[in-house]
């Protein structure tokens, strides 16, 4: 008898409990908030009068656990893993952190989003959500970032947000951080100083974002340079804990983890490319857009091609499984394709239309534990 290998199950985000979507509502509302206090977040944080939420882009729980010697301060904080959102990509996850809702509700459903006429296929226009551009150029006039993402931010409060100065005027910042007090920095010391200044001035909540773990993993993979950046972030957290006003709580989390992919890139076979109008999404959460009347055949051919390395699901199956949240708005659904190819092996799906300035070694987007599990760690200064 031939044994059929068992395929892994996707790690579906725990939107009802241990998910990044609960962080901002809990930290702003406190233990007496309408949704109660998360069981996975220390009660010391809820008792603190000042709270810093520090998002370290790209720091997955599994990567941290495997490198605790490189980050002893962060690894030694109280807490454990929670889930990020699907797809496990910066645009979707950071918007879910600031809004407190899943991508199926806020509508920033990935890195490259189909925003053309749904009846015309993906080839009409694909929005790069991080740059807020498309093949047509700057997309801010055609797709107003504030209208594209209609959910309220930070519970309609107006907190200081410390982020890289280069991001302050971007369309993506307008989509997920509008109506906040943006504070720009140019380097790591600038982030620390800006956070300290805000709390010294009496702020009760500060959101800070650092992106170089993710950037390093993309360019250099999960190797020596990654370890060096992780160690530098650990020193940054240690400095914050030593310089913050006494009694300030620090919560460290991330938007996603990473997988070392490097050259393991898979092209769509001819049986699939002949059935699609285009692709959207990320290389590890690829949406295929069927030509009119070809959706059923596309599912079959995509499964024939990729079922040994990826979960292949229809849009209806993704929605029913709640991958992007228990609610899927009409706007969000229109921005997705017909078939999702989501690798569980360390591979990625090529889209020849996608233009990337560097070769990406580390990648993310899928629903493996390495990508979905992120830290929710805390300490009180």
N, C-alpha and C positions, 0 to 999 in steps of 0.2 A: 504494500500500500504506500502510495506517495504522500508524504506529509506536506500539508499546505501550511506555510509559515503564517503565524499569527501576526497581524498588523497591529501596531500600537494605536491606542485611542488618543484623540486630540485632547489637550488640556483646555477645556472650555472655561473662559473667565467666570469667576464666582461673583457675578454682578449683584447678587442679593446680600453678600456679606463681605468676604475678604478680597476686596478689589480696590484699586486706586480710586475708583469713583466715589468711595466713601470717605476719603481722607479730608478733602477740603470742607465738606459739610460737617464732619465731626469736629474738626479743629476750630471752625468758626462758630458752631452752635454750642459746643461744649457738652459735658455729660448730661445736661438737662434738655438737649435738643430733641426734636420730634422723633428721630430715628434711634435714639439711645447712643451709648458709647460702644465702639467696636471692641469685641472681646480680645482682639489681637493687638490692641494698642494700649500701652501702659496707662494706668489711671493717673500716674504722675503727670502725664502730658495734659490731661483734662483739668488738673488742679493748678497748672501753671498759668501765670498772668500774662506771659509773653511766649509766643510759639514761632519757631522758624521751621518752615517746610522747605527742605533742600532736595531738589530733584537732580540726580546725577544721571544724565542721559546715557543709556546703554549698559548700566550696571545690573546685570541679571543676578538673581539669587544664587544660582548654581555656579556662576563665575566667581562670585564673592566667596562662597564656601570653599571652592577649590584653591583660593589664594588668600586665605585668612592671614598667612604670614606676611603678605604684602600690605594688608590693611587691618592691622590688629585693633585699631581704635574703632573703626566702623563695624568690624566683625564681632567686637565685644559689646556692642550696644544691645539693649533689651529689644526683644521682638522676634520676628521670623519672616517667612515668605507670605506674600499675598499675590494675587494675580493682577496683571495688567489687562488691557482690552484686546479685542481682535478687530483688525489685524494688529499684530504687535509692531507697530511703527510709530515714529515720533509724532506725526501730524495727528493721528487718531488719538493716541494716548495722552499727549499734553492737553488736547482739547477736552478729553474726558476728565482729566485732573482739575482743570480750571472750571468746568461746568458742573462736574459731579454726576454726569449722565453718560451712558454708553454711546458709541458711534452711531448706532441705529437711530438714536434720537437727535444728536447734534449735527449729524450729516457729514462730518469730515471723516469719510469712510476709508481713508488710506492716504498713500503718498502720491499716487497718480490716479486722478478721479475723472471718470467720464462725465463730461458736463454738456455734451452735445444733445441733439434731439434723440431720445431713446429709440425712436423708430428708424434712425439713420445709422445705427451701429456706433462703435467706439471711435471710428476714424474721424468723426466730425471735430472733436476737440477734447484733449486730455489735459486736465489741470494738474500741474505740479504744485501740490498744496504748500510745500515748504518755501518755494520761490514765488508762488502765486503767478506763475507764467504758464504759457502753453506754446505750441508751435506757432501760434498767431502773434505771440509776444506778451507784454504785460497784460495780465487778465483782470486787474483791479477795477477797471471801468465796466467790463462785461460781466464780471462776477464779484459784486461788492462783498468783501470779506465779512462785513458786519451782518449782511442779510443772508449770506451763504450759511452761516452758523447762527441760528436765531435764539439759542438758549442763553439764559442769564449766566453771568460769570461771578464766581466767588460769592454766591448768595446775594447778589446785588450790593455787596459791599465794595469798598474802594481801597483795597490794600496796596502797599508798595510792592512792586515786583522788580526784583534785581535780575537783570539778564544782560547778555552781551550787547554792547552798544551797536554793533553792526546789525542787530535784529530789530532795533527800535521802530524803524519805519517800514518794516516788511508787511506784506499782505497777510501772511500767516499770523503775525503778531496782532494785527487788527482783528483777525477772526477769533483768536483764542485768549487774547489778553487786553482787549479794548476795555475802556472804562476802569482801568487800573492806573496807579501812579508808577509809571515806568522809570526805572533807575538804571542807567547804562554803565557797564564796566568794560575795560579793555584787556584785563588780565586777571589772574587768580587773586592777586592781592587786592585788586579793585573790588572783586566780589565780596571778599571778607570785610574790607573797610566799609563798603556800602551797607552791608548787613549790620555791622556794629553801629554805624551812624544812625540807622533807622531805629534800632532798639534803644539806643541811648537817648534818642529824641522822644521816646515814650510809645512807640508803636506796639500794638498788642499782637499783631500777626504780620509776618513777612514771608513772601514766596521768593525763593532764589533758585536759579537754574544754571547748571554747568554742563557743557556739551562735549568736552574733550575725551571722555572715555569712549563715547560712541564714535567720535571722529577717528580716534586712534585705532579702534577695532576695525573700522571700515578700511582704513588705509594700510594697516600693518598686521591685522589679524590678532588672534588671541595668543600673543607671544611676548617677547621681552619688552617691547614698547608699551604694550597694554599693561603689563605688570608695573612698569615705571609710572605710567599715568595713574593707575590705581593707588600706588603708594603716595603720589603727590596729592591726590584727593583725600587720602587718609590723613595726611599732615594738615590739609586745609580744615577738615572736620575737627581735628584736635585743636587747631588754633582757634576756631570758632568757640569751642567749648571752654577754652581758657580765657577768652576775651569777652564773651557775652555777659551781660548783667546777670548776677546770681539769680537763680530761679527760672531762667529762660529754658524752655523745652526745645530740643532740636529733634526733628523727625526727618530721617533720611529715606528716600524712596527712589524709584526709577520708572522710566516709561516702558522699558523692555529689556530683554537680555540679548545675547548674541550667539551665532553659530559660525564656526570657521568653515567657509565654503571654498574660497579661493577659486581654482580653475574648474570646479565641478559645476559647469553650466550646461543645461540641457536645452536644445532647440526643439521647437515643435515639429513633429513629423508632417509630411505632406498631407496625410489623411486628415490632420487637424487644421492646418493652415488653410486648406481649401474650403473649410466650413466657417471661417471667422471673418469678421470685418475689422478686427483689431483686438488689442489687449489693453488692460489697465491694471491698477494695483501695483504690487511690488513683486520682485523676482521670487519671493518665498510666500506670496499670497497673490497668485496671478489670476486675474479675471479674464476669461475669454468671452468675447461678444459674438454671438452667432449671427450668421447671415440669415435673412428672412427665410423661415421655413426649415432651417437646419439645426435647430436647438436639440432635438432628440438624437439626431445622428452625432452631433458634437459631443454630447454626454458619453455616448458609446465609444467613440474614437478616443476621447481624452482618457477614459478609464482603461482602454486597451493599451494606451501609450504610457500611462504614468501610475497605474494603481500599485505598482511594486515599490514606488518611492514617494508617493504623495496621496493625500486624501483628495479625492475628486468629488465635488458636490455641486448640485444644481443650486441656483439662487433660492428656490423654494426650500431646499433641504437646509441651506445655511440659515435662512430665516427661522425655520421650524426648530432648529437646534439651538437657537438663541446665541449664535456665535457673536453677533454684533449687538446683543442685548435683547431683552424680552419684548421690546417694542421696536418696530421698524417703520419709520415714517415713509410716506410716499416719496418725498424728496430723496431720502437716503436710498431707497430701493432703486430709484431711477438712475442713481450714480454707480450702480454695480453692474457687473456683466451677467451672463447667463450660466456660466460654469466656472467654478473656482478650482484651481489646482494649487494645493497647499502642501508642500513637501514636508515629510517627516524625516527623510534622510537629509544629510548635509549637502544638498544640491539646490540649484536655483534655476528658474525658467527664463530663458532669453526672450526679450522683446526687441527686435531689430530697430524699432522706432525710438526706443529709449536712449537718450544721450546722457552719459555720465562722464565727467571730466577725468576721473581716476578709476583704476581697476579696484573694485571692492573685494576685499578678502573676507572680512567679517560681514555677515548679513543677518537680517531678522525679518519678521513679518508673519511667520507661521505659528502653529499652536503646539509646539514642543515645549517641554518643561524648561529647557534652556532659554527659551524666548519669552514664555508667559510668566514665569515666576520671578518676582522682583522683591527687593527688601522693603519691609516696613519696620525700621529700627529707630530707637529713640534713646535719649538721655536728657538729663536736666543739668544745666551748667551750675 
